[in-house]
Amino acid sequence: MSADERSGPASDAARLPIIAVDAMGGDDAPDAIVAGALLAHRDGLGRIVLVGDRARIEPLLAGEREIEIVHSAGVVPMDASASQAVRKAEGTSLGDAVDLVRDGRADAVVSAGNSGAFLAIALIRLRTIPGIARPAIGAVLPGRFGPVVLCDAGANVDCKPEWLLQFGMMGSAYARAALGIAEPRVAVISVGEEPTKGNAQSIEAAALLAAAPLRFVGNIEGKDILQDHADVVVADGFVGNVILKTAEGSAKYFRDVLRESYESAGLAGKLGAFFSRAVFAHIRVRLDYSTYGGAPLLGVRGNCVVAHGRSDRTAIRNAIRQAATVAEHDLVGSIGSVVAQATNGVAPSA
């Protein structure tokens, strides 16, 4: 890739976005990561740059020469703390992949590696969008009638109410720019629909969201998250991560119970399963986390997509698609515009 071709993310709106991929991050790296990158490349989702150990990556490319490799010998361990990762990020596949975005050599970065490290490195090297105190993970849940953005899904376990306001603004901007929802409905998770229900944090956050230039629809209970009551659900990272992991576990439980029920019903059950296989395939796709591939890290000055550590090739392919989408729709600029309108230049509360 020449210097002219790599002159910057906004140099040519017609070209494919350049996606830096941490090839060494994830439980099945680099095999699953490279396989997913090959799928994304063949589907024309973007120009892929794999960052990691060239000696391990190159044989997996099966002669594909259009995918660039940026050699990086180090790897951020999955069990490294955020502070350790920041100190030792230099020369690692994750750190170098983030640097490609920082330096304007890539439009977005994808990693299935240590998510806490990814957050910390992105925060230090990319910084936050003006008006944003803390970045947040915007996970997409498979709602009954369409996607539901859960923000924050795990980046900040202890939050101030004003941060939840910012999560709502960022989630709304993401739903509009990347998911095509014209006027996203924003709700705050609570223990009841009434404005007086909840803890001090959620009640104050709801008041702030109601006064913001958003389509705020009030409180939402856990049972209604997937039932088309809102397009964006705001929570602190502790609650949001519990919701996300519970949803993932419930989807697996549902699939396993269906399969076991049919298998235990003898011949009639097997015949029923055979004739219902198309329905089961549709359910599996709707409930599988790999359908969306990854969650954007909202609020940093660069497009970052956090993929699941257990991502297979399909999940990585879809995470790259997600990264290309947010890059093409200028998610960073969209969030900046929404926050500027809401805050009128007032600095965020740290």
Backbone torsions as a table, in degrees:
resi	resn	phi	psi	omega
1	MET	NA	122.2	-173.7
2	SER	-78.4	166.0	178.5
3	ALA	-64.9	-35.7	179.0
4	ASP	-64.6	-39.9	-180.0
5	GLU	-68.1	-26.7	-174.3
6	ARG	-105.2	33.2	-173.1
7	SER	-71.5	-11.1	177.3
8	GLY	148.3	153.3	-175.2
9	PRO	-58.0	-29.7	-175.2
10	ALA	-101.8	10.9	-172.7
11	SER	-69.9	-27.9	-177.5
12	ASP	-148.5	103.0	-174.3
13	ALA	-65.6	-19.7	-175.1
14	ALA	-84.6	-16.0	-174.3
15	ARG	-80.5	165.0	176.0
16	LEU	-69.8	144.8	177.3
17	PRO	-67.7	148.4	177.8
18	ILE	-95.0	121.5	-175.9
19	ILE	-115.0	116.6	174.4
20	ALA	-84.2	130.6	-177.2
21	VAL	-122.6	123.8	174.6
22	ASP	-70.5	99.1	-173.9
23	ALA	-73.2	-16.2	-174.6
24	MET	-104.7	0.7	-179.2
25	GLY	-95.6	132.2	179.1
26	GLY	124.9	159.4	-176.7
27	ASP	-64.5	-32.4	-176.8
28	ASP	-114.1	30.0	178.1
29	ALA	-80.5	149.0	-1.0
30	PRO	-89.5	-3.6	-172.5
31	ASP	-56.4	-54.7	-177.0
32	ALA	-67.2	-34.1	-178.2
33	ILE	-67.2	-46.8	-179.7
34	VAL	-65.9	-40.5	178.8
35	ALA	-61.6	-41.4	177.4
36	GLY	-67.2	-37.5	177.4
37	ALA	-64.1	-38.6	177.1
38	LEU	-63.2	-42.2	177.4
39	LEU	-61.7	-44.4	-179.4
40	ALA	-64.3	-40.2	179.0
41	HIS	-64.4	-44.9	-178.5
42	ARG	-68.2	-25.5	176.6
43	ASP	-86.0	-1.6	177.7
44	GLY	69.8	31.8	-176.1
45	LEU	-78.8	-21.3	-179.5
46	GLY	172.0	177.7	175.1
47	ARG	-94.3	115.8	-169.5
48	ILE	-93.5	134.1	172.9
49	VAL	-120.8	112.9	178.8
50	LEU	-90.4	128.1	-178.1
51	VAL	-111.7	121.0	-179.3
52	GLY	161.8	-161.1	-176.0
53	ASP	-72.8	109.2	-176.5
54	ARG	-57.3	-39.3	-177.3
55	ALA	-63.4	-29.3	179.2
56	ARG	-90.0	-29.3	-176.6
57	ILE	-80.0	-45.2	-171.1
58	GLU	-55.7	-45.0	-179.8
59	PRO	-63.6	-25.0	-177.8
60	LEU	-79.7	-13.5	-178.1
61	LEU	-81.2	-8.1	175.3
62	ALA	51.6	42.4	175.6
63	GLY	84.2	-1.7	178.7
64	GLU	-68.4	118.2	-174.1
65	ARG	-101.7	-7.1	-176.9
66	GLU	-87.0	-9.0	175.3
67	ILE	-93.2	121.8	-178.1
68	GLU	-81.0	147.5	174.4
69	ILE	-116.9	128.1	170.1
70	VAL	-106.9	112.6	-174.2
71	HIS	-69.7	133.2	175.3
72	SER	-147.6	118.9	-171.3
73	ALA	-80.7	-27.8	-174.2
74	GLY	-88.2	160.2	178.1
75	VAL	-136.4	135.0	173.8
76	VAL	-79.0	118.0	-179.0
77	PRO	-60.7	148.8	-179.8
78	MET	-65.1	-25.3	-178.1
79	ASP	-99.4	8.6	180.0
80	ALA	-71.8	141.5	175.6
81	SER	-73.0	162.7	-179.7
82	ALA	-59.7	-42.4	-179.2
83	SER	-66.0	-40.8	176.7
84	GLN	-62.3	-42.1	-178.4
85	ALA	-62.4	-42.0	-179.7
86	VAL	-64.5	-42.6	-179.1
87	ARG	-66.2	-32.7	-173.5
88	LYS	-112.3	19.8	-175.2
89	ALA	-72.9	-25.3	-177.8
90	GLU	-60.0	128.2	178.0
91	GLY	80.5	10.2	175.9
92	THR	-102.5	159.1	-178.4
93	SER	-62.7	-38.5	180.0
94	LEU	-69.6	-48.0	179.6
95	GLY	-61.6	-43.1	-178.9
96	ASP	-70.3	-32.1	177.2
97	ALA	-66.6	-42.6	176.9
98	VAL	-63.7	-38.3	179.6
99	ASP	-62.4	-30.8	177.9
100	LEU	-62.2	-38.3	176.3
101	VAL	-70.5	-45.6	-179.7
102	ARG	-57.3	-39.5	-175.6
103	ASP	-87.8	4.6	178.1
104	GLY	77.7	16.2	-179.4
105	ARG	-96.1	-4.8	175.3
106	ALA	-147.9	152.7	-179.4
107	ASP	-88.9	-21.8	-177.7
108	ALA	-160.7	161.0	178.4
109	VAL	-131.6	141.1	178.5
110	VAL	-123.2	135.8	174.1
111	SER	-146.2	136.8	172.9
112	ALA	-103.1	14.5	-178.4
113	GLY	-83.1	-153.6	-177.9
114	ASN	-60.2	108.8	-174.1
115	SER	-68.0	-36.1	176.8
116	GLY	-63.9	-39.6	177.4
117	ALA	-67.0	-41.8	178.5
118	PHE	-57.6	-47.8	179.4
119	LEU	-59.5	-48.5	-176.2
120	ALA	-65.4	-43.9	-178.9
121	ILE	-66.2	-43.0	179.0
122	ALA	-63.4	-40.2	-179.3
123	LEU	-63.5	-42.7	-178.1
124	ILE	-73.4	-42.8	-171.5
125	ARG	-89.5	-26.3	-179.4
126	LEU	-103.8	-26.3	-176.3
127	ARG	68.0	169.1	-178.1
128	THR	-92.3	158.1	173.6
129	ILE	-65.0	139.0	177.7
130	PRO	-53.4	131.0	-178.5
131	GLY	97.5	-6.5	179.7
132	ILE	-108.9	124.5	179.6
133	ALA	-83.2	-39.8	-177.6
134	ARG	-139.9	135.0	173.1
135	PRO	-71.4	161.0	-178.5
136	ALA	-141.2	154.8	176.4
137	ILE	-91.5	126.0	-179.9
138	GLY	-104.3	85.5	-179.1
139	ALA	-77.9	145.9	178.4
140	VAL	-104.2	122.9	178.4
141	LEU	-102.3	148.4	-178.6
142	PRO	-81.1	83.9	179.0
143	GLY	-66.5	163.8	-176.0
144	ARG	-61.4	-37.7	-177.0
145	PHE	-118.2	13.5	179.3
146	GLY	154.7	173.6	-176.9
147	PRO	-67.3	148.1	176.6
148	VAL	-124.7	126.1	179.8
149	VAL	-88.1	125.2	175.2
150	LEU	-105.9	118.6	-175.1
151	CYS	-142.1	113.0	19.1
152	ASP	-103.8	141.7	-177.9
153	ALA	-101.2	16.3	174.2
154	GLY	147.1	1.6	-176.9
155	ALA	-79.5	-31.7	-174.2
156	ASN	-132.2	106.1	-175.2
157	VAL	-81.3	-24.5	177.1
158	ASP	-119.9	121.2	-171.6
159	CYS	-130.5	149.9	169.1
160	LYS	-88.8	153.9	179.4
161	PRO	-56.2	-37.1	-179.3
162	GLU	-67.9	-24.7	174.5
163	TRP	-69.9	-38.1	177.8
164	LEU	-63.5	-34.1	173.0
165	LEU	-58.9	-46.3	179.5
166	GLN	-64.7	-36.4	176.9
167	PHE	-61.5	-41.0	178.7
168	GLY	-63.1	-41.5	179.1
169	MET	-65.7	-42.9	-179.3
170	MET	-68.4	-41.5	178.5
171	GLY	-63.7	-38.0	178.2
172	SER	-65.7	-43.4	179.0
173	ALA	-63.0	-39.5	178.7
174	TYR	-66.2	-45.4	-179.8
175	ALA	-61.0	-37.0	-179.1
176	ARG	-74.0	-47.4	-173.4
177	ALA	-76.0	-43.7	-172.1
178	ALA	-99.9	-27.3	-176.5
179	LEU	-104.9	-5.5	175.2
180	GLY	74.1	23.5	178.7
181	ILE	-91.5	113.0	-170.8
182	ALA	-62.4	-46.4	-179.5
183	GLU	-131.1	80.6	-175.1
184	PRO	-61.0	133.9	174.7
185	ARG	-83.9	125.6	-176.1
186	VAL	-110.4	131.4	178.0
187	ALA	-133.3	157.2	176.3
188	VAL	-109.7	135.7	-178.5
189	ILE	-70.3	136.3	-179.5
190	SER	-155.1	-177.2	-178.4
191	VAL	-95.0	4.6	177.9
192	GLY	-168.5	159.2	-177.7
193	GLU	-77.6	-24.5	-176.7
194	GLU	-67.4	143.7	-178.9
195	PRO	-59.1	-23.8	-178.2
196	THR	-85.0	-7.6	-177.9
197	LYS	-84.7	149.0	176.7
198	GLY	117.0	179.4	175.5
199	ASN	-89.9	177.6	-176.4
200	ALA	-59.2	-38.6	-179.2
201	GLN	-61.6	-50.3	-176.2
202	SER	-69.5	-36.1	179.7
203	ILE	-65.7	-44.3	179.1
204	GLU	-69.0	-38.8	178.5
205	ALA	-63.2	-39.9	179.2
206	ALA	-62.2	-40.2	178.3
207	ALA	-63.9	-40.9	179.1
208	LEU	-66.9	-42.1	179.6
209	LEU	-65.8	-36.5	179.7
210	ALA	-64.1	-29.9	-178.3
211	ALA	-89.7	-7.1	-177.2
212	ALA	-85.4	160.5	178.3
213	PRO	-76.8	62.7	-178.6
214	LEU	-132.7	165.0	173.9
215	ARG	-91.2	77.0	-176.9
216	PHE	-82.8	128.7	-176.6
217	VAL	-111.9	8.3	174.3
218	GLY	98.6	-155.7	-179.1
219	ASN	-78.7	153.6	173.9
220	ILE	-136.5	138.5	176.7
221	GLU	-89.6	159.1	-177.8
222	GLY	-55.8	-36.5	-177.2
223	LYS	-67.4	-17.0	-174.7
224	ASP	-104.9	0.8	-175.1
225	ILE	-57.4	-41.6	-175.4
226	LEU	-96.1	7.7	-171.8
227	GLN	-104.7	27.2	173.8
228	ASP	66.9	33.2	175.3
229	HIS	-91.2	-22.5	-179.5
230	ALA	-156.8	157.6	176.7
231	ASP	-99.0	-23.7	178.6
232	VAL	-131.9	124.7	178.7
233	VAL	-112.7	122.9	-176.3
234	VAL	-97.7	133.1	178.0
235	ALA	-153.7	159.5	170.0
236	ASP	-72.2	163.7	-173.4
237	GLY	-64.3	-27.3	178.7
238	PHE	-67.8	-54.5	179.8
239	VAL	-64.2	-42.7	-178.3
240	GLY	-60.8	-40.0	179.8
241	ASN	-69.8	-35.9	175.6
242	VAL	-62.8	-43.5	177.8
243	ILE	-60.3	-46.8	-177.9
244	LEU	-61.7	-48.5	-178.0
245	LYS	-68.3	-34.7	176.7
246	THR	-65.4	-41.0	178.3
247	ALA	-63.3	-43.5	178.9
248	GLU	-63.1	-45.1	-180.0
249	GLY	-66.5	-37.1	179.5
250	SER	-66.5	-38.4	178.9
251	ALA	-63.5	-43.3	178.3
252	LYS	-65.5	-41.8	178.3
253	TYR	-59.3	-45.1	-178.9
254	PHE	-61.6	-45.6	179.7
255	ARG	-63.7	-42.9	-178.1
256	ASP	-66.1	-40.9	179.7
257	VAL	-65.0	-41.3	177.1
258	LEU	-59.2	-48.2	-178.2
259	ARG	-63.1	-46.2	-178.9
260	GLU	-64.6	-35.8	180.0
261	SER	-65.2	-43.7	178.8
262	TYR	-67.9	-40.4	-178.5
263	GLU	-66.8	-33.4	-177.8
264	SER	-81.7	-6.8	-177.1
265	ALA	-91.4	9.2	177.0
266	GLY	71.4	-151.5	-175.6
267	LEU	-60.8	-41.5	-179.6
268	ALA	-61.1	-40.0	178.8
269	GLY	-65.5	-41.1	179.9
270	LYS	-65.9	-38.5	176.9
271	LEU	-65.4	-41.4	178.2
272	GLY	-61.9	-42.5	178.8
273	ALA	-63.7	-38.5	-179.6
274	PHE	-62.5	-46.3	-177.3
275	PHE	-76.4	-14.3	-179.5
276	SER	-103.4	8.3	-172.2
277	ARG	-60.9	-34.3	179.0
278	ALA	-65.8	-39.1	178.1
279	VAL	-65.5	-44.1	179.3
280	PHE	-61.8	-39.3	179.3
281	ALA	-62.8	-41.0	179.1
282	HIS	-65.1	-43.4	178.7
283	ILE	-62.8	-42.8	-178.6
284	ARG	-60.5	-42.7	179.9
285	VAL	-65.2	-42.3	-177.9
286	ARG	-66.6	-32.3	-175.3
287	LEU	-97.2	-4.2	-175.2
288	ASP	-84.8	126.9	179.4
289	TYR	-59.6	-27.3	-177.4
290	SER	-68.6	-13.6	179.5
291	THR	-60.5	-41.0	177.9
292	TYR	-93.2	-23.7	171.4
293	GLY	84.5	-45.1	-177.3
294	GLY	-165.3	170.9	-179.6
295	ALA	-117.3	132.7	179.0
296	PRO	-70.8	144.4	172.4
297	LEU	-90.1	105.2	-172.6
298	LEU	-89.2	137.6	173.3
299	GLY	109.3	-11.5	176.2
300	VAL	-95.2	158.7	-176.6
301	ARG	-86.0	61.4	179.2
302	GLY	174.6	149.2	-177.9
303	ASN	-83.9	114.3	-178.6
304	CYS	-125.5	132.8	178.1
305	VAL	-121.3	122.5	-179.2
306	VAL	-93.0	114.5	178.2
307	ALA	-95.5	157.2	179.2
308	HIS	-65.6	140.8	179.8
309	GLY	-59.4	-28.9	-179.7
310	ARG	-91.9	16.3	-175.5
311	SER	-56.3	132.8	171.7
312	ASP	-95.6	-172.5	-175.3
313	ARG	-61.6	-36.3	179.6
314	THR	-66.2	-43.0	179.2
315	ALA	-63.8	-40.8	178.9
316	ILE	-66.4	-41.8	176.7
317	ARG	-57.0	-44.6	-178.3
318	ASN	-74.0	-29.2	174.2
319	ALA	-65.9	-38.8	176.7
320	ILE	-65.9	-40.0	175.4
321	ARG	-60.1	-42.9	178.0
322	GLN	-60.0	-44.3	-179.7
323	ALA	-63.6	-42.1	178.6
324	ALA	-63.0	-39.1	-179.0
325	THR	-64.6	-47.5	-178.3
326	VAL	-68.2	-31.3	177.0
327	ALA	-68.5	-45.3	-178.1
328	GLU	-64.9	-30.5	-178.4
329	HIS	-96.8	9.7	177.5
330	ASP	49.0	60.2	-178.3
331	LEU	-60.8	-39.4	-179.8
332	VAL	-60.1	-45.3	178.4
333	GLY	-65.3	-37.4	179.8
334	SER	-64.5	-43.9	177.9
335	ILE	-64.0	-43.1	179.1
336	GLY	-58.3	-40.7	-179.8
337	SER	-66.6	-43.9	-179.7
338	VAL	-63.8	-43.9	-178.1
339	VAL	-67.6	-40.6	179.3
340	ALA	-62.4	-40.4	178.8
341	GLN	-64.2	-39.5	-176.1
342	ALA	-77.5	-36.8	-173.2
343	THR	-97.0	-17.4	-178.6
344	ASN	51.8	39.3	175.1
345	GLY	84.9	2.1	178.3
346	VAL	-72.8	131.6	-178.5
347	ALA	-66.0	147.0	-179.5
348	PRO	-71.4	155.5	175.8
349	SER	-81.8	120.0	-176.0
350	ALA	-81.4	NA	NA
